[in-house]
Every structure is written in C-alpha cells, then in structure tokens.
Amino acid sequence: MSNDDFELSRRKALAALGTIGVASAGAGLGTSAYFSDQETFENNRLVAGELDLKMDWEEHYSDWSADESDDGQGGSITVLMEEPEEPDLYRRFPAGATDSTIGDHGLWVPRDEVPQFMDNTAIDSFPDTDDNGTAEFPVDDMADDGLTPCEMLAQVGADDDGLSTYTTDDVMAGRTDGPDTRLGDDSPAPLINLTDVKPGDFGEVTFSTHLCGDPGNPGYLWMNMPGGLTESENGVTEPEADDPNEDDSPGDTETSGELAETIQTALWYDPDCDNLPDRGGQNVDLMAIADVSGSIDSSEMADITEAANSFVEELPTDGSVHAGFMTFTGPGEAVDSPFEGINLQKSVGPLDQFFVGNDPNNAADVGGKGYLPDSGVTAGSTPMPAALYLAREILNSTARSGSQKAILLVTDGGPDYPSGGSGVPYQAGGFSYTPAHQSTNPTFGDGTSTEVEQDETIRVANLIDSDGIALFTTAVGGTGTAPNFIGPQSLTSFLANSIATTPTEAFDATVGSGGNINAIAQEIGGRIASIASTGDQEKIIFRGTLGELATELTANDGRGIPLDSNRDTSFDEFDDPENDGDRDCFLAGATYCFGFSWWLPLDHGNEVQSDSASFDIGFYTEQCRHNDGSGMNNEQVTPSETDA
C-alpha cells in the first residue's frame, strides 16, 4: 500500500504493527492483562454483563547494526545517522523522543521504508506463528474455522502458560520463541528485559487492547507495571567504577544500578496502530457506503442515520478531509430494477456538503433527519462487491494527490445479490460493475450469503487493498449471522478477517435502546481525524526516566495510569483523579493501541555498563456501568487477580 498509515495487506495482518486484540491474558507472565466482569454498587457485587480484555504486542530493539538496513531483497533501505535535508520525508527514531531528551543522536528512515525498518528491528511479539519477531495473525485458519478474534482468543494461552506460550505444533499462535524471550533457565523472559544496553540503543513496544463481550458494555482502562521494576547492578567493572556517575564500588551486587535513572521513556496513544506517535497532517479522501437492504428496518435506519451524522461531526472541518456517501441495495420497491441499487448520494468533496446551511455544527436537516442516508426506504438484497468496487473507482478518480484514501462500509449482512443473468451492470458515479458470477443460480438474492458471493467480495477487497485504500467495516447488529452465511463464517469474522484492511479497522455495532453504534461512529471518525490532524489524537502522555515511569505505572493501588479514550477532553492522566468527569470509557467492539518507547542517550557511558532492568507492562479494565473509574471497590490490583 502506498501510505504509512495503512502499509500492509490483510494477509499480513500484524507484521510491523501491533494491532488487534488476539491473545488471552495470564497472570504474572510475559505481558499480563487484567480483566473483570464484575460491577460494584455500594459494595454489592453485580453480574450484569461480560467484560473480557484481550491484548497482543510487538516489540522492537535497535542497536544500529547493519542488518537494520536490509530491504529483504538483497539490497538496503536508507537509514541515516544525521538529520536529512528534508526531514519531513523521514521518520526520526527513537519514537517519542525530543531534542532535549535525545540530544544530537538518532536515526532517520524514509517514511515509505519505515515498515521494513520495523520488521528488521522486531524481536518479540504475540502472536507470532513463525518466530520472526513480527506479529502475525492466522487469518486464514481463523476464517476457515469461522472464528471471530475474540472467539479465537479463548483458544490461545488458555493453559497455565498464558501469554508466555511459545509457538508449537500444538497451538495456533504463541509468543516469539528465541534468545530475546527466554531467560537462562529457559523460563519466559519479562517483556522488556534490558541486560546489555549501549548508549544509543533504543526500543519500542506497541500494545493492542480489545474489550470483548457485550458491545454495549464499555470499560475503564489502566496501563500498569505488574510486579514492578526489577533492577540489578550485576557487579561493577573497573571502567564502570571509574565513571564519575557510578555510585557503587567494585564487587557491590546488591544495589540497583543507574540504568533506570538514565534510560528515557515515552508513552502515547496510537489510534492508527503504526508504532509511531504524532503521525498526522495527511489529507484523507473517504467514501462511506451504507447497506439499505430489506433486512434493515426503519428503526435501524434511524439509528444508522444518527450515527452517520455523528461520524461526520467528528471529522476536521479545515479541508483536510473530503468525503462522499453512497447507499446500496438490490431489487425491491426502492429501486426500479435489480441493477439500479447503487445510489451515489454525495460524491467525494468538502464536508460542508453534509452541513445544513454550511454550518459545521449542524449535520442534520431541520426535520431532524440527517443527510446520511437521505432515504428511509429499505428493500432488496446486498450487492456488497459492486458497492465496494464502485467506491474504489470513484475514489481513484477523484481523490487528491497524495491523500490517504479510505472506504467505510456499514452493513447488517453479508454479500447477497441478484445473479444478473442478463449481464446488466451496477452503476454509480459514471462507473459500472458487472458481477463476476453471471448466472441464474437461485441462491443469489435469496437472503443467504453464499461462499461464491463472499469470495467475489474478497477479490474486490483485495483490489482495494492493492490500491492503498484503507477499508473500515462496521457490522451492524453485533456478531449475528443475518442474513445467514453458507459455511462456518459469521458476519463479524467475515468482515474482520477478509474485508477490512486489518481487524483493527473492523467494528461491531448494535442499534436500538442501549446500542453502541453512535459511539462506534464517533470512534471511527476520531481515527480518520487522527490521520488528518496534526493535533493530539496520538497524544504523548508521558516522557521521563524509566524510574519515573515505574512510579506512575504502579500508582493507584497497582492499577497504574488511568487512560482516556477521548483525547479531545481536558483529562490529565497524572494530575486528575481517576474518576474525573472528563475521563471517557473505552468501547467494547473496538481496538485501541498504545505505544511505549525507551532509549539510552549517547551522553551516558560506563556507569550503566553492567546494569540491567526488566519489567512487564499490563492493562487493567473495569466495566463502566456502576463504577466511577476510581477502582472497583478500591481493591489492590495484583498479578494474581484475574477473572476469566
């Protein structure tokens, strides 16, 4: 793909990215995630909805070695050790560093070569099926078994080994198995295990979290350091003892050393899951397409309309985002023929075309019915491949030069469309698409999504992927299978595994009373905005020494740093109380990524020569209902407190 934010094909789902929640969590192992399906109200325990936190990660380490510039094809990528003449065309490493914390040293990599650099520096991930350090998700296996990411999670790490499970023939996916992941006694190493750090070395971990269970059950989220920071002096060499910054004498092995006070760290929200902070300032051209087939009733359409307007309202109005809108259906009373079911309502253009009176604060008309979509009439089948193909053609012909192109698909069912025996194509925006399977097969358009129709949709999605277009999907109605699929697939697994660019771009939404579709729309709008905006969507929430970070990650009775799903609020993760009114919960059915980086500046030397430091980073969640974000019953969080 052509742009940094969405580099990878869905078949490489996680390589160079730590993106989807695909791992069960174990206590006191590798990286630990804590989860709870408990709710508390006046100290009474309530059981009112499942909340299950899943996570995965990918870790990188750079020691400036020659193999970091390998292009994977016998050549080299460009890795500079001095600032280039056009720095905007490069990414500077370490990620999250500033001039004041990194000094003059650093590496610069051209933006289009960053994914290869991340591959070259990957040392540990979960899941990792081939032990190469880059995270990989067995999408084909999952699709063949009809599993959603959350359903598969229950199969991974379900034994006592949890996240420390290495990839073997007996498990679908486990942790990277290699010298970076095992200790001398062959036990699992802590996730960050710094034992031979040289000045200039740096590393990064991208964590991905996913709240599984009831899509209408959001949760508070904390990042923490289970077990705290383990440090050791490991003796004092002669050069180390001579360093003026060394505090200890030769032979002293009891003290912790100086590493935690000299290593610099950064934490950030990473909504596009690209391992790097502050990735913004790129124009986005988007085509949203909505299913208006007969399976969507008027009440659902009203909810989709409201959510569509909420989506538009999340987008920046500075011209960085252009958007269009299209609906799709098959034969029925809403259309004149089976081949007029694609309705291009708004071509790709400035957002003011969606605002009443060009007012960016008003995306609904005076009747309360939004422009998206402008028709409440639904009928017919679901010609998904045609809609996706035509959206692709329109984007490729109208998108601005250098923009990130994106498609947002909203549907309540899988592809199901008329056979088109006469060969008449679907048409929209001056383009046409003839279904690949022209036949009179009676299963076409009968309310059932067959494997043939699904395969055709996958081929179109692959075309979209090859054009560098980011494809977001939203399954309306949650994990149901209406209309029914032929085979083991569900709508959720089909969209996540085979249609969306990666499962990170696939969402589950529910409608009706208590539904979360409006919140999901706002979340997707925020992610689009993070690509276009130079603001703080990828907000750095901490910079400081490793020792200072350890203090924050073990605060709040072990819960750690309270996180906020909405970076636009004034909530401060360190200065405000956990139950501050501006702290927002994280949605179930959406994936959130977080970045952590560390580096040892060049101006430190022998005082850290033999020192070591190791720790794990974990996450803790509580459901929002009946809780206020101050910690469930204010109980101490320890590595042993897990609730499956």
C-alpha positions as semicolon CSV with decimal commas, in nm:
position;residue;x (nm);y (nm);z (nm)
1;M;0,000;0,000;0,000
2;S;0,119;0,349;-0,071
3;N;0,090;0,532;0,260
4;D;0,249;0,494;0,602
5;D;-0,072;0,465;0,797
6;F;-0,205;0,159;0,620
7;E;0,101;-0,019;0,481
8;L;0,005;-0,383;0,500
9;S;-0,220;-0,632;0,329
10;R;-0,479;-0,805;0,543
11;R;-0,294;-1,133;0,487
12;K;-0,002;-0,990;0,683
13;A;-0,242;-0,851;0,939
14;L;0,004;-0,755;1,207
15;A;0,351;-0,751;1,053
16;A;0,518;-0,422;1,152
17;L;0,206;-0,337;1,352
18;G;0,083;-0,443;1,693
19;T;-0,279;-0,412;1,608
20;I;-0,555;-0,649;1,708
21;G;-0,656;-0,797;2,040
22;V;-0,579;-1,162;1,975
23;A;-0,427;-1,306;2,293
24;S;-0,571;-1,432;2,617
25;A;-0,405;-1,297;2,927
26;G;-0,225;-1,483;3,202
27;A;-0,119;-1,364;3,544
28;G;0,243;-1,282;3,620
29;L;0,366;-1,396;3,278
30;G;0,529;-1,201;2,996
31;T;0,284;-0,920;2,949
32;S;-0,015;-0,958;3,179
33;A;-0,363;-0,819;3,117
34;Y;-0,617;-0,798;3,396
35;F;-0,985;-0,807;3,325
36;S;-1,304;-0,812;3,522
37;D;-1,667;-0,883;3,452
38;Q;-1,761;-0,757;3,796
39;E;-1,959;-0,443;3,867
40;T;-1,988;-0,277;4,204
41;F;-2,253;-0,054;4,352
42;E;-2,245;0,034;4,721
43;N;-2,012;-0,261;4,780
44;N;-2,257;-0,514;4,636
45;R;-2,130;-0,741;4,364
46;L;-2,339;-0,733;4,049
47;V;-2,308;-0,957;3,745
48;A;-2,466;-0,772;3,457
49;G;-2,252;-0,818;3,150
50;E;-1,932;-0,979;3,031
51;L;-1,617;-0,768;3,006
52;D;-1,309;-0,952;2,884
53;L;-0,981;-0,777;2,799
54;K;-0,758;-0,927;2,532
55;M;-0,426;-0,794;2,410
56;D;-0,124;-0,855;2,192
57;W;0,204;-0,677;2,129
58;E;0,506;-0,631;1,907
59;E;0,846;-0,527;2,045
60;H;1,142;-0,367;1,865
61;Y;1,508;-0,314;1,958
62;S;1,763;-0,112;1,763
63;D;2,137;-0,129;1,827
64;W;2,226;0,044;1,498
65;S;2,356;-0,281;1,347
66;A;2,398;-0,325;0,972
67;D;2,109;-0,570;0,936
68;E;1,864;-0,296;1,029
69;S;1,903;-0,152;0,679
70;D;1,827;-0,479;0,498
71;D;1,547;-0,433;0,244
72;G;1,461;-0,804;0,246
73;Q;1,555;-0,842;-0,122
74;G;1,933;-0,835;-0,109
75;G;1,956;-0,456;-0,102
76;S;1,937;-0,184;0,158
77;I;1,693;0,073;0,284
78;T;1,809;0,421;0,377
79;V;1,898;0,464;0,743
80;L;2,066;0,797;0,818
81;M;2,258;0,890;1,132
82;E;2,241;1,262;1,064
83;E;1,936;1,482;1,004
84;P;1,848;1,483;0,631
85;E;1,800;1,799;0,426
86;E;1,424;1,729;0,402
87;P;1,338;1,586;0,745
88;D;0,961;1,590;0,676
89;L;1,016;1,300;0,435
90;Y;1,165;1,087;0,712
91;R;1,068;0,943;1,049
92;R;1,308;1,008;1,333
93;F;1,389;0,737;1,585
94;P;1,366;0,674;1,878
95;A;0,991;0,718;1,861
96;G;0,858;0,973;2,105
97;A;1,196;1,136;2,172
98;T;1,254;1,511;2,168
99;D;1,573;1,707;2,104
100;S;1,606;1,775;2,474
101;T;1,582;1,405;2,567
102;I;1,777;1,253;2,279
103;G;2,043;1,514;2,213
104;D;2,211;1,510;1,873
105;H;2,193;1,138;1,808
106;G;1,916;0,944;1,636
107;L;1,826;0,762;1,318
108;W;1,622;0,890;1,024
109;V;1,432;0,649;0,795
110;P;1,232;0,747;0,483
111;R;0,861;0,724;0,558
112;D;0,794;0,463;0,290
113;E;1,073;0,241;0,427
114;V;0,964;0,258;0,791
115;P;0,766;-0,074;0,778
116;Q;1,078;-0,259;0,661
117;F;1,286;-0,096;0,934
118;M;1,026;-0,205;1,190
119;D;1,039;-0,560;1,053
120;N;1,419;-0,558;1,079
121;T;1,415;-0,448;1,443
122;A;1,130;-0,672;1,565
123;I;1,240;-0,914;1,840
124;D;0,928;-1,032;2,022
125;S;0,557;-1,047;1,954
126;F;0,235;-1,221;2,038
127;P;0,101;-1,388;1,833
128;D;0,396;-1,500;1,620
129;T;0,347;-1,815;1,416
130;D;0,693;-1,828;1,256
131;D;0,915;-1,694;1,537
132;N;1,048;-1,398;1,340
133;G;0,955;-1,136;1,599
134;T;0,685;-0,970;1,390
135;A;0,329;-1,031;1,498
136;E;0,123;-1,241;1,261
137;F;-0,235;-1,348;1,292
138;P;-0,355;-1,674;1,132
139;V;-0,636;-1,506;0,942
140;D;-0,691;-1,797;0,705
141;D;-0,710;-2,052;0,986
142;M;-0,947;-1,833;1,180
143;A;-1,173;-1,777;0,880
144;D;-1,174;-2,147;0,795
145;D;-1,291;-2,227;1,147
146;G;-1,549;-1,948;1,146
147;L;-1,393;-1,774;1,445
148;T;-1,408;-1,410;1,541
149;P;-1,092;-1,263;1,701
150;C;-1,249;-1,282;2,045
151;E;-1,363;-1,639;1,993
152;M;-1,015;-1,742;1,892
153;L;-0,864;-1,565;2,189
154;A;-1,018;-1,818;2,422
155;Q;-0,818;-2,091;2,246
156;V;-0,482;-1,916;2,276
157;G;-0,297;-1,924;2,606
158;A;-0,586;-2,094;2,780
159;D;-0,349;-2,311;2,984
160;D;-0,135;-2,200;3,276
161;D;0,135;-2,064;3,046
162;G;-0,089;-1,782;2,923
163;L;0,093;-1,527;2,711
164;S;0,428;-1,697;2,765
165;T;0,312;-1,987;2,545
166;Y;0,559;-2,023;2,260
167;T;0,451;-2,123;1,911
168;T;0,441;-2,502;1,875
169;D;0,255;-2,754;1,667
170;D;0,001;-2,777;1,948
171;V;-0,108;-2,413;1,949
172;M;-0,236;-2,190;1,673
173;A;-0,023;-1,896;1,776
174;G;0,204;-1,811;2,064
175;R;0,481;-1,579;2,168
176;T;0,805;-1,546;1,972
177;D;1,046;-1,819;2,081
178;G;1,408;-1,706;2,073
179;P;1,700;-1,568;2,270
180;D;1,514;-1,245;2,340
181;T;1,218;-1,422;2,501
182;R;1,381;-1,685;2,726
183;L;1,593;-1,647;3,037
184;G;1,897;-1,859;3,116
185;D;1,684;-2,117;3,294
186;D;1,461;-2,142;2,984
187;S;1,172;-1,966;3,157
188;P;0,983;-1,682;2,983
189;A;1,168;-1,352;2,994
190;P;0,992;-1,033;3,102
191;L;0,864;-0,837;2,804
192;I;1,121;-0,557;2,843
193;N;1,446;-0,721;2,952
194;L;1,740;-0,479;2,925
195;T;2,064;-0,659;3,005
196;D;2,333;-0,525;2,772
197;V;2,229;-0,175;2,673
198;K;2,476;0,052;2,497
199;P;2,443;0,431;2,466
200;G;2,235;0,499;2,155
201;D;2,028;0,180;2,179
202;F;1,651;0,222;2,173
203;G;1,338;0,011;2,163
204;E;0,962;0,029;2,121
205;V;0,655;-0,181;2,202
206;T;0,309;-0,135;2,054
207;F;0,030;-0,283;2,263
208;S;-0,316;-0,357;2,132
209;T;-0,618;-0,398;2,358
210;H;-0,962;-0,526;2,273
211;L;-1,266;-0,540;2,501
212;C;-1,465;-0,849;2,411
213;G;-1,815;-0,943;2,520
214;D;-2,129;-0,731;2,511
215;P;-2,071;-0,446;2,259
216;G;-2,283;-0,222;2,480
217;N;-2,056;-0,275;2,781
218;P;-1,765;-0,025;2,769
219;G;-1,484;-0,027;3,021
220;Y;-1,238;0,194;3,204
221;L;-0,878;0,109;3,118
222;W;-0,547;0,147;3,303
223;M;-0,187;0,074;3,197
224;N;0,033;-0,068;3,471
225;M;0,357;-0,248;3,562
226;P;0,261;-0,578;3,730
227;G;0,537;-0,686;3,966
228;G;0,713;-0,351;3,940
229;L;1,062;-0,278;3,807
230;T;1,345;-0,527;3,866
231;E;1,694;-0,372;3,866
232;S;2,042;-0,505;3,932
233;E;2,394;-0,363;3,938
234;N;2,535;-0,706;3,841
235;G;2,872;-0,613;3,984
236;V;3,087;-0,314;3,898
237;T;3,357;-0,340;3,633
238;E;3,676;-0,134;3,654
239;P;3,571;0,111;3,381
240;E;3,231;0,139;3,547
241;A;3,387;0,215;3,886
242;D;3,598;0,490;3,729
243;D;3,296;0,665;3,581
244;P;3,213;0,981;3,783
245;N;2,840;0,895;3,760
246;E;2,889;0,550;3,919
247;D;2,761;0,536;4,277
248;D;2,891;0,196;4,382
249;S;3,220;0,021;4,436
250;P;3,359;-0,291;4,259
251;G;3,202;-0,612;4,382
252;D;2,883;-0,446;4,507
253;T;2,599;-0,656;4,362
254;E;2,317;-0,557;4,596
255;T;2,229;-0,215;4,459
256;S;2,002;-0,147;4,167
257;G;2,243;0,037;3,940
258;E;2,191;0,352;3,738
259;L;2,006;0,220;3,432
260;A;1,653;0,322;3,541
261;E;1,771;0,677;3,612
262;T;1,943;0,718;3,275
263;I;1,708;0,544;3,030
264;Q;1,446;0,780;2,887
265;T;1,093;0,665;2,806
266;A;0,774;0,782;2,634
267;L;0,412;0,660;2,630
268;W;0,148;0,760;2,376
269;Y;-0,196;0,682;2,242
270;D;-0,157;0,519;1,899
271;P;-0,502;0,514;1,731
272;D;-0,366;0,410;1,389
273;C;-0,151;0,137;1,548
274;D;0,156;0,226;1,342
275;N;0,408;0,206;1,629
276;L;0,486;0,577;1,594
277;P;0,345;0,890;1,761
278;D;0,244;1,220;1,605
279;R;0,155;1,076;1,265
280;G;-0,080;1,340;1,129
281;G;-0,116;1,612;0,874
282;Q;-0,219;1,398;0,575
283;N;-0,527;1,470;0,366
284;V;-0,793;1,199;0,372
285;D;-1,045;1,126;0,095
286;L;-1,323;0,899;0,215
287;M;-1,620;0,720;0,062
288;A;-1,878;0,591;0,312
289;I;-2,116;0,323;0,185
290;A;-2,424;0,207;0,376
291;D;-2,633;-0,106;0,333
292;V;-3,003;-0,017;0,290
293;S;-3,119;-0,369;0,207
294;G;-3,451;-0,508;0,321
295;S;-3,307;-0,658;0,639
296;I;-3,263;-0,307;0,781
297;D;-3,591;-0,178;0,922
298;S;-3,691;0,185;0,969
299;S;-3,581;0,194;1,334
300;E;-3,235;0,062;1,249
301;M;-3,212;0,310;0,962
302;A;-3,287;0,595;1,201
303;D;-3,003;0,479;1,427
304;I;-2,765;0,447;1,131
305;T;-2,861;0,795;1,015
306;E;-2,792;0,944;1,356
307;A;-2,459;0,761;1,374
308;A;-2,362;0,881;1,027
309;N;-2,413;1,239;1,131
310;S;-2,211;1,180;1,448
311;F;-1,934;1,039;1,230
312;V;-1,925;1,349;1,010
313;E;-1,922;1,576;1,314
314;E;-1,600;1,406;1,437
315;L;-1,413;1,498;1,119
316;P;-1,199;1,813;1,097
317;T;-1,355;2,100;0,901
318;D;-1,026;2,255;0,788
319;G;-1,044;2,089;0,445
320;S;-0,806;1,806;0,532
321;V;-1,089;1,551;0,499
322;H;-1,311;1,516;0,193
323;A;-1,596;1,265;0,199
324;G;-1,866;1,115;-0,018
325;F;-2,163;0,891;0,055
326;M;-2,329;0,600;-0,124
327;T;-2,607;0,354;-0,037
328;F;-2,653;0,010;-0,186
329;T;-2,935;-0,241;-0,220
330;G;-3,071;-0,492;-0,470
331;P;-3,411;-0,540;-0,634
332;G;-3,714;-0,422;-0,444
333;E;-3,968;-0,146;-0,424
334;A;-3,699;0,115;-0,352
335;V;-3,536;0,068;-0,693
336;D;-3,662;0,036;-1,048
337;S;-3,455;-0,266;-1,147
338;P;-3,208;-0,512;-0,991
339;F;-2,923;-0,308;-1,133
340;E;-3,011;0,038;-1,000
341;G;-2,947;-0,037;-0,636
342;I;-2,628;0,170;-0,601
343;N;-2,713;0,530;-0,512
344;L;-2,427;0,783;-0,508
345;Q;-2,581;1,045;-0,282
346;K;-2,274;1,267;-0,239
347;S;-1,956;1,247;-0,443
348;V;-1,621;1,295;-0,269
349;G;-1,586;1,659;-0,174
350;P;-1,557;1,909;0,112
351;L;-1,753;1,827;0,426
352;D;-1,973;2,134;0,401
353;Q;-2,187;1,942;0,151
354;F;-2,317;1,747;0,453
355;F;-2,391;2,054;0,667
356;V;-2,719;2,241;0,670
357;G;-2,655;2,599;0,568
358;N;-2,282;2,519;0,551
359;D;-2,282;2,518;0,932
360;P;-2,020;2,268;1,057
361;N;-2,211;2,243;1,386
362;N;-2,524;2,118;1,214
363;A;-2,511;1,793;1,018
364;A;-2,885;1,722;1,034
365;D;-3,165;1,893;0,847
366;V;-3,446;2,091;1,011
367;G;-3,665;1,782;1,029
368;G;-3,412;1,602;1,243
369;K;-3,340;1,356;0,964
370;G;-2,976;1,362;0,864
371;Y;-2,847;1,368;0,511
372;L;-2,686;1,028;0,565
373;P;-2,872;0,848;0,417
374;D;-3,148;1,070;0,281
375;S;-3,393;0,785;0,224
376;G;-3,554;0,580;0,498
377;V;-3,688;0,327;0,245
378;T;-3,505;-0,004;0,254
379;A;-3,560;-0,305;0,034
380;G;-3,383;-0,571;-0,165
381;S;-3,058;-0,760;-0,133
382;T;-2,697;-0,670;-0,053
383;P;-2,469;-0,619;-0,358
384;M;-2,160;-0,562;-0,144
385;P;-1,891;-0,634;-0,407
386;A;-2,049;-0,390;-0,650
387;A;-2,072;-0,116;-0,388
388;L;-1,710;-0,165;-0,279
389;Y;-1,586;-0,175;-0,638
390;L;-1,769;0,143;-0,738
391;A;-1,649;0,323;-0,423
392;R;-1,294;0,225;-0,521
393;E;-1,337;0,356;-0,875
394;I;-1,482;0,687;-0,756
395;L;-1,203;0,736;-0,504
396;N;-0,930;0,655;-0,752
397;S;-1,069;0,909;-0,997
398;T;-1,147;1,194;-0,756
399;A;-0,900;1,168;-0,464
400;R;-0,650;1,447;-0,420
401;S;-0,287;1,376;-0,500
402;G;-0,102;1,231;-0,202
403;S;-0,411;1,186;0,013
404;Q;-0,490;0,875;0,215
405;K;-0,791;0,711;0,050
406;A;-1,040;0,528;0,271
407;I;-1,372;0,343;0,247
408;L;-1,615;0,293;0,536
409;L;-1,858;0,003;0,485
410;V;-2,166;-0,022;0,712
411;T;-2,378;-0,335;0,672
412;D;-2,601;-0,571;0,868
413;G;-2,537;-0,873;0,647
414;G;-2,302;-1,046;0,411
415;P;-2,296;-1,009;0,033
416;D;-2,617;-1,132;-0,128
417;Y;-2,715;-1,000;-0,469
418;P;-2,910;-1,087;-0,786
419;S;-2,742;-1,316;-1,034
420;G;-2,764;-1,063;-1,315
421;G;-2,821;-1,320;-1,584
422;S;-2,877;-1,052;-1,844
423;G;-2,535;-0,903;-1,778
424;V;-2,666;-0,557;-1,686
425;P;-2,408;-0,391;-1,457
426;Y;-2,448;-0,194;-1,137
427;Q;-2,366;0,171;-1,198
428;A;-2,264;0,477;-0,994
429;G;-2,056;0,788;-1,049
430;G;-2,001;0,714;-1,416
431;F;-1,854;0,370;-1,342
432;S;-2,003;0,024;-1,370
433;Y;-1,953;-0,320;-1,221
434;T;-2,084;-0,648;-1,358
435;P;-2,099;-0,929;-1,101
436;A;-1,834;-1,188;-1,171
437;H;-2,081;-1,473;-1,134
438;Q;-2,342;-1,410;-1,401
439;S;-2,582;-1,699;-1,362
440;T;-2,937;-1,782;-1,278
441;N;-2,835;-1,954;-0,955
442;P;-3,149;-1,944;-0,738
443;T;-2,942;-1,889;-0,421
444;F;-2,839;-1,543;-0,538
445;G;-3,051;-1,267;-0,386
446;D;-3,242;-1,506;-0,163
447;G;-3,133;-1,361;0,171
448;T;-2,843;-1,604;0,206
449;S;-2,478;-1,507;0,168
450;T;-2,309;-1,791;-0,016
451;E;-1,940;-1,870;-0,036
452;V;-1,940;-1,769;-0,405
453;E;-2,073;-1,424;-0,317
454;Q;-1,828;-1,394;-0,029
455;D;-1,533;-1,493;-0,249
456;E;-1,622;-1,228;-0,503
457;T;-1,636;-0,965;-0,229
458;I;-1,294;-1,073;-0,102
459;R;-1,148;-1,030;-0,452
460;V;-1,281;-0,674;-0,464
461;A;-1,144;-0,606;-0,115
462;N;-0,804;-0,725;-0,233
463;L;-0,821;-0,478;-0,523
464;I;-0,898;-0,202;-0,276
465;D;-0,607;-0,312;-0,058
466;S;-0,366;-0,318;-0,352
467;D;-0,461;0,042;-0,435
468;G;-0,355;0,159;-0,089
469;I;-0,713;0,233;0,018
470;A;-0,786;0,181;0,388
471;L;-1,108;-0,019;0,430
472;F;-1,304;0,016;0,755
473;T;-1,605;-0,208;0,822
474;T;-1,889;-0,193;1,072
475;A;-2,115;-0,492;1,132
476;V;-2,449;-0,355;1,248
477;G;-2,620;-0,590;1,489
478;G;-2,310;-0,735;1,653
479;T;-2,191;-1,090;1,597
480;G;-2,508;-1,230;1,443
481;T;-2,520;-1,405;1,106
482;A;-2,822;-1,241;0,946
483;P;-2,851;-1,295;0,661
484;N;-2,715;-1,644;0,720
485;F;-2,382;-1,738;0,571
486;I;-2,319;-2,061;0,389
487;G;-2,031;-2,219;0,581
488;P;-1,889;-2,152;0,927
489;Q;-1,845;-1,778;0,890
490;S;-2,030;-1,510;1,081
491;L;-2,070;-1,154;0,961
492;T;-1,821;-1,029;1,219
493;S;-1,548;-1,278;1,131
494;F;-1,603;-1,231;0,756
495;L;-1,564;-0,854;0,773
496;A;-1,274;-0,861;1,019
497;N;-1,074;-1,142;0,859
498;S;-1,140;-1,097;0,489
499;I;-1,271;-0,748;0,408
500;A;-1,129;-0,482;0,643
501;T;-0,768;-0,377;0,582
502;T;-0,682;-0,540;0,914
503;P;-0,908;-0,649;1,202
504;T;-0,813;-0,319;1,366
505;E;-1,037;-0,147;1,112
506;A;-1,333;-0,381;1,179
507;F;-1,600;-0,279;1,431
508;D;-1,914;-0,435;1,581
509;A;-2,211;-0,205;1,635
510;T;-2,554;-0,254;1,791
511;V;-2,866;-0,048;1,734
512;G;-3,179;0,018;1,934
513;S;-3,208;0,104;2,302
514;G;-2,865;0,080;2,463
515;G;-2,694;0,029;2,127
516;N;-2,341;0,149;2,071
517;I;-2,350;0,242;1,701
518;N;-2,330;0,614;1,774
519;A;-2,022;0,566;1,992
520;I;-1,863;0,341;1,727
521;A;-1,927;0,608;1,462
522;Q;-1,756;0,868;1,679
523;E;-1,461;0,633;1,735
524;I;-1,411;0,572;1,362
525;G;-1,447;0,944;1,293
526;G;-1,179;1,010;1,554
527;R;-0,944;0,764;1,387
528;I;-0,993;0,927;1,049
529;A;-0,934;1,263;1,217
530;S;-0,609;1,136;1,371
531;I;-0,468;1,075;1,022
532;A;-0,563;1,420;0,901
533;S;-0,498;1,618;1,215
534;T;-0,168;1,749;1,347
535;G;-0,327;1,778;1,691
536;D;-0,301;1,545;1,987
537;Q;-0,504;1,242;1,874
538;E;-0,177;1,049;1,912
539;K;-0,112;1,223;2,241
540;I;0,217;1,168;2,424
541;I;0,103;1,107;2,781
542;F;0,442;1,062;2,945
543;R;0,809;1,144;2,897
544;G;1,065;1,079;3,169
545;T;1,314;0,829;3,306
546;L;1,234;0,461;3,342
547;G;1,237;0,505;3,719
548;E;0,983;0,785;3,699
549;L;0,766;0,577;3,467
550;A;0,775;0,282;3,708
551;T;0,639;0,509;3,981
552;E;0,341;0,607;3,764
553;L;0,271;0,254;3,639
554;T;0,250;0,117;3,993
555;A;0,037;0,401;4,133
556;N;-0,333;0,392;4,221
557;D;-0,310;0,071;4,423
558;G;-0,139;-0,103;4,133
559;R;-0,397;-0,006;3,870
560;G;-0,140;0,229;3,719
561;I;-0,208;0,512;3,474
562;P;-0,580;0,581;3,407
563;L;-0,630;0,605;3,031
564;D;-0,885;0,817;2,843
565;S;-1,048;0,709;2,516
566;N;-1,118;1,069;2,411
567;R;-0,801;1,274;2,369
568;D;-1,006;1,586;2,298
569;T;-1,111;1,621;2,661
570;S;-0,907;1,803;2,924
571;F;-0,847;1,490;3,134
572;D;-0,487;1,464;3,258
573;E;-0,372;1,108;3,321
574;F;-0,145;1,210;3,609
575;D;-0,288;1,525;3,767
576;D;-0,661;1,446;3,757
577;P;-0,837;1,185;3,974
578;E;-0,925;0,850;3,819
579;N;-1,297;0,928;3,844
580;D;-1,270;1,270;3,679
581;G;-1,580;1,351;3,475
582;D;-1,373;1,417;3,162
583;R;-1,231;1,065;3,157
584;D;-1,411;0,856;2,892
585;C;-1,454;0,480;2,877
586;F;-1,325;0,252;2,602
587;L;-1,573;0,084;2,372
588;A;-1,626;-0,287;2,350
589;G;-1,601;-0,398;1,989
590;A;-1,318;-0,153;1,910
591;T;-0,941;-0,198;1,920
592;Y;-0,710;0,053;2,088
593;C;-0,332;0,070;2,056
594;F;-0,072;0,224;2,285
595;G;0,295;0,286;2,221
596;F;0,590;0,268;2,461
597;S;0,948;0,358;2,372
598;W;1,280;0,377;2,558
599;W;1,628;0,498;2,469
600;L;1,970;0,537;2,631
601;P;2,115;0,876;2,530
602;L;2,469;0,893;2,399
603;D;2,583;1,112;2,686
604;H;2,573;0,815;2,924
605;G;2,852;0,562;2,936
606;N;3,033;0,332;3,173
607;E;2,814;0,393;3,478
608;V;2,549;0,158;3,324
609;Q;2,795;-0,092;3,179
610;S;2,684;-0,398;3,378
611;D;2,341;-0,280;3,490
612;S;2,013;-0,450;3,399
613;A;1,644;-0,367;3,429
614;S;1,337;-0,571;3,342
615;F;0,961;-0,531;3,371
616;D;0,626;-0,616;3,217
617;I;0,353;-0,377;3,108
618;G;-0,007;-0,480;3,161
619;F;-0,359;-0,342;3,138
620;Y;-0,648;-0,348;3,380
621;T;-1,013;-0,286;3,295
622;E;-1,342;-0,244;3,477
623;Q;-1,677;-0,202;3,315
624;C;-1,814;0,149;3,332
625;R;-2,163;0,068;3,447
626;H;-2,199;0,115;3,823
627;N;-1,831;0,209;3,851
628;D;-1,685;0,558;3,850
629;G;-1,329;0,489;3,733
630;S;-1,172;0,509;4,078
631;G;-1,108;0,136;4,103
632;M;-1,358;-0,138;4,174
633;N;-1,419;-0,136;4,550
634;N;-1,080;0,041;4,565
635;E;-0,920;-0,303;4,588
636;Q;-0,549;-0,359;4,534
637;V;-0,469;-0,487;4,184
638;T;-0,210;-0,765;4,192
639;P;-0,088;-1,010;3,924
640;S;-0,297;-1,285;4,083
641;E;-0,626;-1,102;4,042
642;T;-0,772;-1,223;3,716
643;D;-1,123;-1,324;3,635
644;A;-1,180;-1,534;3,326
